[in-house]
């Protein structure tokens, strides 16, 4: 069941990250989910490092860090994906 939640959270974070970033990110949905999951893990790690990973109530700072991680990874991953696609078409 934790994998299902990871996929759902990854999808939500990935879609939000794509909506936040300007322009069109031409990446497939599976890559959006993976980058969202990795962004969530990155945000959790940063939250742990700064000591806000487990607070009373809703962990808003941790959730914002997860979204920031997803935005960062989508911002890096989308151009990489585009360059990989262009490279495979030239062969």
N, C-alpha and C positions, 0 to 999 in steps of 0.2 A: 504494500500500500504506500510506502514511503516513495517508491519510484513514481507512482502515479501523481503524488503531490509535487514531487520535483518537476515533473513534466508540466503540470498545470501552472506552478509558480514560474517556471522558466518561460512558458508561453506568455503569461501575463507581463512579466518583467521585460521580455524581449519585445513584445508589441508596444508597451509603453516607451521603451527606449527608442524604438523606431519612430514613434510619434513625436518624441521630444526632439530628435535630431532633425536638422533642416535637410531638405532635399529628399530624394527617393533612395532608399536602401534596397538594392535589387538582390536580395538574398532569399533563399527558400525558407519555408516555414520551419523545416527541421533544423536549419542553422540558427534561426531566430530562437528556437527553444533551447538549443545547446548553449548559445551565447547568454541567454537569460539565466540558465542554470549556473553557468560558470560565473556570471555576474553576481548571482545570489551568494555563491560560495565565497567570492572575493569580498563582498560586502560583509558577510558574517565574519571573515577573518579580520578585516579592519575593525569591525565592532568589538571583537575580542581583544585586539591589540590596544584599543583605547578604553576598554572597560565598560562598554555600553551594550554588551551582547545579551545581557539578561537583567532587565529592570522590572520594577513593579508596573503592572498594567501593560499597555500596548507598547512595544519596542519601536517607537516611531523613528528614532535615530538609526537603528539597525536596518529598518525597512528602507529608509532614504539612502543609506549606504549601499544596500543591495541594488536599488534602482540606479544609483550612480555607477556601480560596478557594471551593470548591464549596459548602461549608456556608453561607458568607456569601451567595453568589449565590442559592442555593435559598431561604434565609431571606428574601431580598428579593424574589425572583422569584415565589414561590408566592402571597403576598398580592396582588401586582400582577396576576397572572394571574386570581385570583379576582375582583378588582375589574373587570377588563376583561370577564370573563364576565358578571358582574352587570350591567354597563353595557350590554352588547349585548342582554341579555334584556329590558331595560326599553324598548327601542325598538319 
